[in-house]
Amino acid sequence: MNALEFRKVNKTYGDFSLSDLDFALPAGAICGLVGENGAGKTTLIRLLLGAARPDSGQITLLGAEAGTPEFAAAREDVGVVLDEGCFPDLITVPQLERVLADTYLRWDSHRFNGYIDRFRLPRNKRIREFSRGMKMKLSIAAALSHQAKLLVLDEATAGLDPIVRDEVVELFREFTREEDHSVLISSHILSDLEKLCDYIAFLHNGQLLFCAEKDAMLEELGLFTGTAEQADSLLPEAVVGREASGYGGVRALVKRNLVPPTLELQRPTVEDVILFAVKGARQS
C-alpha cells in the first residue's frame, strides 16, 4: 500500500496553481519534497492534511480517500511538524502533554518524556521562552509520540545545530525501520535529504518536475566538466542542464547512458540535480 497518493490534483490560489500533481509515496519509504519558496510545497502539505481541498483530482492518505470519513480518521495516524511552532506560547511542556494526551487516542507519555529528556528541553519554562530550535524539537517529540504511521515534516531540521540535526535525521531513519512507517519531508537543507531520503520529489512553479528514487537517479546521471566544444558535441537529449564554469569551460549534468563511455564523469549530489533542473526549467 502507498502511504499517500496524488492523482491529477489541481489547486489554484489567485495567480498560483498547483498543476496536474501526480505521485505516490510507498509505505516504508522517505520522500524529500524540494522546491523554491512559492513552488507549492506548503499547498501540497495542506491538501494532504485536509486543510485545503483540491479543485480536481484525488488524494489518498494511508489508504483513505480525501473527503471520506475514513480520511478524517486516517489523520490520527499522521505526525506533523510544521516550520512554525503551532503550540500555545503560554503553557509549559507538562501542560502541553496533558492537552496532547486528550487529543490523540494512542498517546505515549513515556515515549514523549523520553524525547523531552533526549532533547534536553526544559519542563518549567513557557514555550514562548523556547528558541526556534527548541520549538522544533518539541514538535518532533510530539509527532513521534502518538504511534503515527506517516510523518509529514515541513522544514523539520531548520533552526537545529548540525549535531542535533544529525540526531533528528537518525530518529527519522529509526521511525521507518517499521515497514508501514513513512516520511514526507520538505527541506531546504539538501544534504539532510541526501542522507535520509529514498525518493526526491521536485516542485517548480506549481509543477512536479520529477519524483525519482534517489540512488537510481544519482547513478543514472553524471557531472561533466570540460570545454564548450566537448559539451556541444554531446547529444542534446543527453544534457539535462549546463552552465559556464569560467575560462571557456562548461559544467553539465548529463545522462550517463547517452554519453561516450570514455567521457570522465563525477557522481552528482542531490543539490547538483536540483540546481540544474531549475536552470533547465527556466531556460525552457
C-alpha positions as CSV (number, residue, x, y, z in Angstrom):
1,M,0.0,0.0,0.0
2,N,1.1,3.5,-0.7
3,A,1.4,5.9,2.3
4,L,0.0,8.7,0.2
5,E,-1.1,9.3,-3.4
6,F,-1.9,12.4,-5.5
7,R,-3.7,11.6,-8.8
8,K,-4.0,14.5,-11.3
9,V,-4.5,17.0,-8.4
10,N,-5.0,20.7,-9.2
11,K,-5.4,23.6,-6.9
12,T,-5.5,27.4,-7.7
13,Y,-5.0,30.3,-5.3
14,G,-5.2,33.6,-7.1
15,D,-2.4,33.6,-9.6
16,F,-0.7,30.4,-8.3
17,S,-1.7,27.0,-9.5
18,L,-0.6,23.5,-8.4
19,S,-1.0,21.7,-11.7
20,D,-1.7,18.1,-12.5
21,L,0.2,16.7,-9.4
22,D,0.7,13.0,-9.8
23,F,2.9,11.0,-7.5
24,A,2.9,8.4,-4.7
25,L,5.0,7.5,-1.7
26,P,5.3,3.8,-1.0
27,A,4.8,2.6,2.6
28,G,8.1,2.3,4.5
29,A,9.9,5.0,2.4
30,I,11.1,8.5,3.0
31,C,10.5,11.2,0.3
32,G,12.2,14.6,0.3
33,L,10.0,17.4,-1.1
34,V,12.1,20.0,-2.7
35,G,11.4,23.4,-4.3
36,E,12.0,27.1,-4.2
37,N,9.8,29.3,-1.9
38,G,6.4,29.6,-3.6
39,A,6.9,26.4,-5.6
40,G,3.8,24.7,-4.0
41,K,5.2,22.6,-1.1
42,T,3.0,24.1,1.6
43,T,0.0,23.9,-0.7
44,L,0.7,20.2,-1.2
45,I,1.0,19.6,2.5
46,R,-2.2,21.5,3.2
47,L,-4.0,19.3,0.7
48,L,-2.6,16.1,2.1
49,L,-3.7,17.0,5.7
50,G,-7.2,18.1,4.6
51,A,-6.6,21.8,5.4
52,A,-7.4,22.6,1.8
53,R,-9.5,20.8,-0.8
54,P,-8.3,20.2,-4.4
55,D,-10.1,21.8,-7.3
56,S,-9.9,18.5,-9.1
57,G,-8.1,15.1,-8.7
58,Q,-7.9,12.5,-6.0
59,I,-5.8,12.4,-2.8
60,T,-5.3,9.2,-0.8
61,L,-3.8,9.1,2.7
62,L,-2.9,5.8,4.3
63,G,-5.5,4.1,2.0
64,A,-8.3,6.5,2.7
65,E,-9.6,8.8,0.0
66,A,-10.0,12.6,0.7
67,G,-13.5,13.7,1.5
68,T,-14.5,10.4,3.2
69,P,-14.9,9.7,7.0
70,E,-12.0,7.2,6.7
71,F,-9.8,10.1,5.5
72,A,-10.6,12.1,8.7
73,A,-9.8,9.0,10.8
74,A,-6.5,8.4,9.0
75,R,-5.2,11.8,10.1
76,E,-4.9,10.3,13.6
77,D,-2.1,8.2,12.2
78,V,-0.2,11.3,10.8
79,G,2.5,13.1,12.9
80,V,3.0,16.6,11.7
81,V,5.9,19.1,12.2
82,L,5.4,22.5,10.6
83,D,8.1,25.1,10.0
84,E,6.4,27.4,12.5
85,G,5.6,26.2,16.0
86,C,1.9,25.6,16.5
87,F,1.7,25.1,20.2
88,P,0.3,27.8,22.7
89,D,3.1,30.1,23.9
90,L,1.9,30.5,27.4
91,I,2.0,26.8,28.6
92,T,4.8,24.6,29.7
93,V,5.8,21.1,28.4
94,P,3.8,19.2,31.1
95,Q,0.7,21.3,30.4
96,L,1.2,20.7,26.6
97,E,1.4,17.0,27.3
98,R,-1.9,16.9,29.1
99,V,-3.5,18.6,26.0
100,L,-1.9,16.1,23.6
101,A,-2.9,13.2,25.7
102,D,-6.5,14.3,25.4
103,T,-6.1,14.9,21.7
104,Y,-4.6,11.6,20.5
105,L,-6.1,8.2,21.1
106,R,-2.8,6.4,21.3
107,W,-0.7,9.0,23.1
108,D,2.5,7.5,24.6
109,S,3.5,9.6,27.6
110,H,6.6,7.5,28.4
111,R,7.9,8.0,24.8
112,F,7.2,11.7,24.8
113,N,9.0,12.3,28.1
114,G,11.9,10.2,26.8
115,Y,12.3,12.6,23.8
116,I,12.0,15.6,26.1
117,D,14.9,14.3,28.1
118,R,16.8,13.3,25.0
119,F,16.4,16.8,23.5
120,R,17.2,18.4,26.9
121,L,14.1,20.6,26.8
122,P,13.1,22.4,30.0
123,R,9.8,21.5,31.7
124,N,9.5,24.6,33.8
125,K,9.7,27.2,31.0
126,R,6.8,28.5,28.9
127,I,7.0,27.6,25.3
128,R,7.3,31.3,24.3
129,E,10.7,31.3,26.0
130,F,12.0,28.5,23.7
131,S,14.3,29.2,20.8
132,R,13.2,28.2,17.3
133,G,15.3,25.1,17.5
134,M,13.8,24.1,20.9
135,K,10.3,24.6,19.5
136,M,11.2,22.4,16.5
137,K,12.5,19.7,18.8
138,L,9.3,19.9,20.9
139,S,7.2,19.5,17.7
140,I,9.3,16.5,16.7
141,A,8.8,14.9,20.1
142,A,5.1,15.3,19.9
143,A,4.9,13.9,16.3
144,L,6.8,10.8,17.3
145,S,4.7,10.1,20.4
146,H,1.3,9.0,19.2
147,Q,2.1,5.9,17.2
148,A,1.8,7.7,13.8
149,K,2.4,5.7,10.6
150,L,3.2,8.7,8.5
151,L,5.3,11.8,9.4
152,V,4.8,15.0,7.5
153,L,7.6,17.3,8.1
154,D,7.9,20.9,6.9
155,E,11.5,22.2,7.4
156,A,11.8,20.0,10.5
157,T,15.6,20.3,10.7
158,A,15.6,24.1,10.3
159,G,17.0,26.0,13.2
160,L,18.8,23.0,14.6
161,D,22.6,22.9,15.0
162,P,24.4,20.3,12.9
163,I,24.9,17.8,15.8
164,V,21.2,17.9,16.7
165,R,20.2,17.8,13.0
166,D,22.2,14.6,12.7
167,E,20.4,13.1,15.7
168,V,17.0,14.1,14.3
169,V,17.8,12.6,10.9
170,E,18.7,9.3,12.7
171,L,15.4,9.4,14.6
172,F,13.5,9.6,11.3
173,R,15.5,6.6,10.0
174,E,14.6,4.7,13.1
175,F,10.9,5.5,12.5
176,T,10.9,4.0,9.1
177,R,12.5,0.7,10.2
178,E,8.9,-0.5,10.6
179,E,7.7,-1.4,7.2
180,D,4.4,0.5,7.4
181,H,6.1,3.8,8.6
182,S,6.7,6.5,6.0
183,V,8.0,10.1,6.0
184,L,7.3,13.1,3.7
185,I,9.9,15.8,4.5
186,S,10.1,19.3,3.0
187,S,13.5,20.9,3.5
188,H,15.9,23.4,2.0
189,I,18.9,21.5,3.6
190,L,19.6,19.2,0.7
191,S,22.5,17.5,2.4
192,D,20.0,16.2,5.0
193,L,17.7,14.9,2.3
194,E,20.6,13.2,0.5
195,K,21.4,11.3,3.7
196,L,17.9,10.5,4.7
197,C,15.6,10.0,1.7
198,D,14.7,7.1,-0.6
199,Y,12.9,9.4,-3.1
200,I,13.2,13.0,-4.1
201,A,10.2,15.0,-5.5
202,F,10.9,18.3,-7.0
203,L,8.3,21.0,-7.4
204,H,8.9,24.1,-9.6
205,N,6.3,26.8,-10.2
206,G,3.5,24.5,-9.1
207,Q,4.5,21.6,-11.3
208,L,6.2,18.3,-10.3
209,L,9.3,18.2,-12.5
210,F,10.3,14.8,-11.2
211,C,9.8,12.2,-8.5
212,A,12.6,9.7,-8.5
213,E,14.3,7.1,-6.4
214,K,17.3,9.0,-5.1
215,D,20.0,6.3,-5.5
216,A,18.9,5.3,-9.0
217,M,18.7,8.9,-10.1
218,L,22.2,9.7,-8.9
219,E,23.6,6.6,-10.6
220,E,21.8,7.4,-13.9
221,L,23.2,11.0,-14.0
222,G,26.8,12.3,-14.1
223,L,28.6,15.7,-13.8
224,F,30.7,16.6,-16.8
225,T,33.4,19.4,-16.6
226,G,35.2,20.3,-19.8
227,T,35.2,22.7,-22.7
228,A,32.3,24.2,-24.5
229,E,33.3,22.3,-27.7
230,Q,33.1,19.0,-25.8
231,A,29.7,19.8,-24.4
232,D,28.4,20.9,-27.8
233,S,29.4,17.5,-29.2
234,L,27.1,15.7,-26.9
235,L,23.6,14.6,-27.9
236,P,21.1,17.3,-27.0
237,E,18.9,14.7,-25.2
238,A,21.9,13.7,-23.1
239,V,22.3,17.1,-21.4
240,V,19.9,17.8,-18.5
241,G,21.4,21.2,-17.9
242,R,24.7,23.1,-18.4
243,E,26.4,26.3,-17.2
244,A,29.6,28.2,-17.9
245,S,32.3,27.5,-15.4
246,G,34.8,30.2,-16.3
247,Y,37.7,30.5,-18.8
248,G,35.6,29.0,-21.6
249,G,34.7,25.9,-19.6
250,V,31.4,24.2,-19.2
251,R,29.8,22.2,-16.4
252,A,26.9,20.0,-17.3
253,L,24.6,17.4,-15.8
254,V,24.2,14.5,-18.3
255,K,22.6,11.1,-18.7
256,R,25.3,8.6,-18.4
257,N,23.8,6.1,-20.9
258,L,23.8,8.8,-23.6
259,V,27.3,10.0,-23.5
260,P,30.5,8.2,-24.7
261,P,31.9,5.8,-22.0
262,T,35.3,7.5,-22.5
263,L,34.0,10.8,-21.0
264,E,35.0,11.2,-17.4
265,L,32.0,12.0,-15.2
266,Q,31.6,12.6,-11.5
267,R,28.7,11.5,-9.3
268,P,26.3,14.4,-8.7
269,T,24.7,15.3,-5.5
270,V,21.0,16.0,-4.9
271,E,21.9,19.7,-4.9
272,D,23.5,19.4,-8.3
273,V,20.5,17.7,-9.8
274,I,18.1,20.3,-8.3
275,L,20.1,23.3,-9.4
276,F,20.5,22.0,-13.0
277,A,16.8,21.1,-13.1
278,V,15.9,24.7,-12.1
279,K,18.2,26.1,-14.7
280,G,16.8,23.8,-17.3
281,A,13.2,24.7,-16.4
282,R,14.0,28.4,-16.6
283,Q,15.7,28.1,-19.9
284,S,12.8,26.2,-21.4
